[in-house]
Amino acid sequence: MRRSLLIVCLALSAALQGCADGRRLPADFQSYADRPYTLGPGDRLRVIVFGQDSLSNSFAVDSSGQIAMPLIGVVPASGRTPAQLAREIEARLRNGYVREPRVSVEVEAYRPFFILGEVTTSGQYPFVNGMSAETAVAIAGGYTPRARKDMAQITRTQDGRTVTAQAPMNMPIRPGDTIYIQERFF
C-alpha cells in the first residue's frame, strides 16, 4: 500500500513539474524597470533652450535614434537619459552658436507599448507613466475568457539585447515593452 502511494505521489509530482514554466524572471529584469528612463525611437521630446525661442521646439526621436535640431543638426538621443541629451545639446551649442546655453529636455510623449494574446483588443497603445502589466491589460479592454490572469510574458530591450521573461501582473512596464497574455490550460 505504501509503495503504491509513493509511486502515485512521484507520478503526480512528475506530471505537475511538466506543467510548470521553466523560465524564471531574470535577476536584472526588475532592476531595469527601476532605472532612469532612456530615450529611444518613437519618443517625442520637448527641448527648451532658455533665451533662444527659435531653438526651442518639439522633436521626435527618429528610427535611427536621433533628433534633428536647427544650427547643430543631428544629435544622437537613443540610449541617453533626457539630462544626458540636454548636456550634449548644450555642449554642441557652446561650440560657436550660443555663449552660455542652458537646455532642458522633457519627454512629451513616450514610445508606445504593445499588448498581444488573450486580451480583448490587442495592439499598440500610448504608454502611461507608472503602469503595470495589469494596467496594460485594462487599457487593451481586459482579458478574454481563456486568458491566463496570473502571469504575462514581457519582452523588452535591455542594454542593447532583447529579453523575454514570465512576470507577475504587477511588474512595471517600460515604453516599448511587448506584453503577451497567454492562454490558460484549464
C-alpha positions, 0 to 999 in steps of 0.5 A: 500500500505504501509503495503504491502511494509513493509511486502515485505521489512521484507520478503526480509530482512528475506530471505537475513539474511538466506543467510548470514554466521553466523560465524564471524572471531574470535577476536584472529584469526588475532592476531595469524597470527601476532605472532612469528612463532612456530615450529611444525611437518613437519618443517625442521630446520637448527641448527648451533652450532658455533665451533662444525661442527659435531653438526651442521646439518639439522633436521626435526621436527618429528610427535611427535614434536621433533628433534633428535640431536647427544650427547643430543638426543631428544629435544622437538621443537613443540610449541617453537619459533626457539630462544626458541629451540636454548636456550634449545639446548644450555642449554642441551649442557652446561650440560657436552658436550660443555663449552660455546655453542652458537646455532642458529636455522633457519627454512629451510623449513616450514610445508606445507599448504593445499588448498581444494574446488573450486580451480583448483588443490587442495592439499598440497603445500610448504608454502611461507613466507608472503602469503595470502589466495589469494596467496594460491589460485594462487599457487593451479592454481586459482579458478574454475568457481563456486568458491566463490572469496570473502571469504575462510574458514581457519582452523588452530591450535591455542594454542593447539585447532583447529579453523575454521573461514570465512576470507577475501582473504587477511588474512595471512596464517600460515604453516599448515593452511587448506584453503577451497574455497567454492562454490558460490550460484549464 
